[in-house]
Amino acid sequence: MSETAIKSLTAAETRVILAEVLRRALWDILEEQAAPLRPTNAEIETRIQELESEIKALRRNARRNDAF
């Protein structure tokens, strides 16, 4: 907003604008709190290693079962 536009706002208009800004800020906070926690890179890497180990074990077991 330009300085002229700001000076021409009434007290009621200023309250409405501030209320909307506050409402949006509170909404953002609530959304952030409600969002599932995002895993860290270290947690993701650990999970990838776990899955890779599981895949190796499954392949190994599949080969053993094929041999019989």
LINSULGI-V586622 format. One record per pair of residues at least 24 apart in sequence whose C-alpha atoms are under 6 Angstrom apart, sorted by sequence separation. I is the first residue (numbers start at 1). GAP is how many residues later the second one is. D is the distance in whole Angstrom. If there is no record, write none. Layout:
[[I GAP D] [I GAP D]]
This chain:
none
